[in-house]
């Protein structure tokens, strides 16, 4: 089945060509009681370093999305998540990888945020103030805009995002 997918940096060549495998990724959209949501920056040394995204990471063999999300958020942020609600999926075609982002809503966790990979974090609301925003983050901002009856730009586009 061919599903629509978001294409990032379309002018760049795709590593692995057209037949590359889909990488499954668990992503957490953490919400505070006031409605703010958490964005983290991509750590130095990683692809798209400095871009802002919702935290998460790749599934390991045999893991479910929820198990991977719990592991990743503990490894990256030092928290233990409690209630997780699987939400939506989005496939993003990045030059370095074809990824299926499995977004989950998280409203409860234990522990204080510790940025264990040298990343930054920011509690945001629409329109987000941090830049640049990773292409795979944009659909979530659009989904939140619909739910919140928010009109206007969900984020600022800067020149770095278009490189």
C-alpha positions in Angstrom: 0.0 0.0 0.0 1.4 3.4 -0.9 0.8 5.9 1.8 1.5 9.6 1.4 4.6 10.7 3.2 6.3 13.9 4.1 9.5 14.5 2.0 12.2 16.5 3.7 15.0 18.2 1.7 13.6 16.8 -1.5 16.5 18.1 -3.6 19.1 16.0 -1.8 19.9 12.4 -2.8 18.4 9.5 -0.7 20.9 7.3 1.2 20.2 3.7 0.2 18.1 4.6 -2.8 14.4 4.1 -3.5 14.2 0.6 -1.9 15.5 1.4 1.6 13.8 0.0 4.6 11.5 1.9 6.8 13.0 2.7 10.3 10.4 2.5 13.0 10.7 5.3 15.6 8.7 5.9 18.8 8.1 9.6 19.6 6.6 11.1 22.8 4.5 14.2 22.8 4.8 15.1 26.5 2.1 17.5 27.8 2.1 19.4 31.1 -1.3 20.1 32.8 -1.2 23.7 31.5 -1.2 22.3 27.9 2.5 23.1 27.1 4.3 20.4 25.2 8.0 19.4 25.3 10.4 19.9 22.4 14.1 18.9 22.5 16.9 19.8 20.2 18.8 17.2 18.3 22.1 16.6 20.0 25.5 17.6 18.5 26.9 15.1 16.1 23.6 13.7 15.0 21.9 14.3 11.6 19.9 17.6 11.8 21.8 18.6 15.0 20.2 21.7 16.6 16.8 21.1 15.0 13.8 20.9 17.4 11.7 17.8 17.7 9.6 15.7 20.0 11.8 13.2 21.9 12.1 9.5 21.1 14.1 7.0 19.1 14.3 3.9 17.1 12.7 0.6 18.1 15.0 -2.2 18.9 14.2 -5.7 17.6 11.2 -7.2 19.5 10.2 -3.9 21.1 6.7 -2.4 20.9 6.3 1.3 20.3 5.5 1.9 24.0 8.5 -0.1 25.2 10.8 1.7 22.9 9.4 5.1 24.0 9.8 4.2 27.7 13.4 3.1 27.1 14.3 6.1 24.9 12.8 8.7 27.2 14.6 7.2 30.2 18.0 7.1 28.3 17.6 10.6 26.8 15.7 12.5 29.4 16.0 10.6 32.6 12.3 10.1 33.1 10.0 7.1 33.6 6.8 7.5 31.7 3.5 6.2 33.0 0.3 6.5 30.9 1.0 6.4 27.2 -1.6 6.8 24.5 -0.6 5.8 21.0 -1.8 8.7 18.7 -0.9 8.9 15.0 1.8 7.9 12.6 3.6 9.8 9.9 6.2 8.6 7.4 9.0 11.0 6.7 11.4 10.6 3.8 14.7 12.2 5.0 17.8 12.1 2.9 19.5 9.9 5.5 16.6 7.6 6.3 13.0 6.7 5.6 11.3 6.8 9.0 7.9 5.9 10.3 7.2 8.2 13.3 4.8 6.5 15.8 3.6 9.4 17.9 2.3 8.8 21.5 0.7 11.3 23.9 2.3 11.2 27.4 0.6 13.0 30.3 2.3 11.4 33.3 5.9 10.7 34.1 8.2 10.4 37.1 11.5 12.2 37.6 13.0 15.5 36.6 14.2 16.2 33.0 17.9 15.6 32.5 19.3 16.2 29.1 21.6 13.2 28.9 22.8 13.7 25.3 23.7 17.4 25.4 20.4 18.5 23.9 18.3 21.4 25.0 14.6 21.4 26.0 11.8 23.9 25.8 8.2 23.8 27.0 6.2 25.3 24.1 2.7 26.1 22.9 1.5 27.2 19.5 3.1 29.0 17.8 6.4 27.4 18.9 9.2 29.9 19.4 12.2 27.6 19.0 13.8 27.3 15.5 14.6 25.5 13.4 11.9 22.8 13.6 12.6 19.3 12.2 10.3 18.5 9.3 8.9 15.4 11.1 7.7 17.7 13.9 5.5 19.9 11.7 2.6 17.4 11.3 2.2 17.2 15.0 2.1 21.0 15.3 -0.6 21.0 12.6 -2.6 18.3 14.4 -2.4 20.3 17.7 -3.5 23.4 15.8 -6.7 21.6 14.6 -7.5 20.3 18.1 -6.9 23.7 19.7 -8.7 25.7 17.0 -5.4 27.6 16.5 -5.1 29.5 13.2 -1.9 30.9 11.7 1.6 29.6 11.5 2.4 26.9 14.0 6.2 27.7 13.8 8.6 30.0 12.1 10.5 28.9 9.1 14.1 30.1 9.0 16.7 29.9 6.2 18.5 27.0 8.0 15.4 24.8 7.6 15.6 25.2 3.8 19.3 24.1 3.4 
